[in-house]
Amino acid sequence: MNPWASCFFINWLLQLLNGGLLEKGKTD
């Protein structure tokens, strides 16, 4: 895997995690 792909994947994963946390926060 090239650096660009890994960087993109990490950013996508962080956005997914942040989105999930935000969704959980809204439901509380």
mmCIF file of the C-alpha atoms, coordinates in Angstrom:
data_MODEL
# 
_entry.id   MODEL 
# 
loop_
_atom_site.group_PDB 
_atom_site.id 
_atom_site.type_symbol 
_atom_site.label_atom_id 
_atom_site.label_alt_id 
_atom_site.label_comp_id 
_atom_site.label_asym_id 
_atom_site.label_entity_id 
_atom_site.label_seq_id 
_atom_site.pdbx_PDB_ins_code 
_atom_site.Cartn_x 
_atom_site.Cartn_y 
_atom_site.Cartn_z 
_atom_site.occupancy 
_atom_site.B_iso_or_equiv 
_atom_site.pdbx_formal_charge 
_atom_site.auth_seq_id 
_atom_site.auth_comp_id 
_atom_site.auth_asym_id 
_atom_site.auth_atom_id 
_atom_site.pdbx_PDB_model_num 
ATOM 1  C CA . MET A 1 1  ? 0.000   0.000  0.000  1.00 0.00 ? 1  MET A CA 1 
ATOM 2  C CA . ASN A 1 2  ? 1.397   3.402  -0.949 1.00 0.00 ? 2  ASN A CA 1 
ATOM 3  C CA . PRO A 1 3  ? 1.564   6.323  1.536  1.00 0.00 ? 3  PRO A CA 1 
ATOM 4  C CA . TRP A 1 4  ? -1.284  8.189  -0.164 1.00 0.00 ? 4  TRP A CA 1 
ATOM 5  C CA . ALA A 1 5  ? -3.609  5.208  0.117  1.00 0.00 ? 5  ALA A CA 1 
ATOM 6  C CA . SER A 1 6  ? -2.765  4.631  3.781  1.00 0.00 ? 6  SER A CA 1 
ATOM 7  C CA . CYS A 1 7  ? -3.207  8.351  4.554  1.00 0.00 ? 7  CYS A CA 1 
ATOM 8  C CA . PHE A 1 8  ? -6.595  8.385  2.821  1.00 0.00 ? 8  PHE A CA 1 
ATOM 9  C CA . PHE A 1 9  ? -7.666  5.219  4.644  1.00 0.00 ? 9  PHE A CA 1 
ATOM 10 C CA . ILE A 1 10 ? -6.625  6.629  8.037  1.00 0.00 ? 10 ILE A CA 1 
ATOM 11 C CA . ASN A 1 11 ? -8.490  9.900  7.390  1.00 0.00 ? 11 ASN A CA 1 
ATOM 12 C CA . TRP A 1 12 ? -11.578 7.957  6.281  1.00 0.00 ? 12 TRP A CA 1 
ATOM 13 C CA . LEU A 1 13 ? -11.400 5.757  9.367  1.00 0.00 ? 13 LEU A CA 1 
ATOM 14 C CA . LEU A 1 14 ? -11.068 8.791  11.658 1.00 0.00 ? 14 LEU A CA 1 
ATOM 15 C CA . GLN A 1 15 ? -14.052 10.471 9.986  1.00 0.00 ? 15 GLN A CA 1 
ATOM 16 C CA . LEU A 1 16 ? -16.082 7.277  10.386 1.00 0.00 ? 16 LEU A CA 1 
ATOM 17 C CA . LEU A 1 17 ? -15.196 7.040  14.083 1.00 0.00 ? 17 LEU A CA 1 
ATOM 18 C CA . ASN A 1 18 ? -15.866 10.744 14.676 1.00 0.00 ? 18 ASN A CA 1 
ATOM 19 C CA . GLY A 1 19 ? -19.183 10.491 12.845 1.00 0.00 ? 19 GLY A CA 1 
ATOM 20 C CA . GLY A 1 20 ? -20.207 7.528  14.994 1.00 0.00 ? 20 GLY A CA 1 
ATOM 21 C CA . LEU A 1 21 ? -19.245 9.377  18.174 1.00 0.00 ? 21 LEU A CA 1 
ATOM 22 C CA . LEU A 1 22 ? -21.204 12.449 17.066 1.00 0.00 ? 22 LEU A CA 1 
ATOM 23 C CA . GLU A 1 23 ? -24.254 10.320 16.271 1.00 0.00 ? 23 GLU A CA 1 
ATOM 24 C CA . LYS A 1 24 ? -24.059 8.663  19.707 1.00 0.00 ? 24 LYS A CA 1 
ATOM 25 C CA . GLY A 1 25 ? -23.721 12.088 21.336 1.00 0.00 ? 25 GLY A CA 1 
ATOM 26 C CA . LYS A 1 26 ? -26.852 13.353 19.553 1.00 0.00 ? 26 LYS A CA 1 
ATOM 27 C CA . THR A 1 27 ? -28.946 10.419 20.778 1.00 0.00 ? 27 THR A CA 1 
ATOM 28 C CA . ASP A 1 28 ? -27.977 11.025 24.428 1.00 0.00 ? 28 ASP A CA 1 
# 
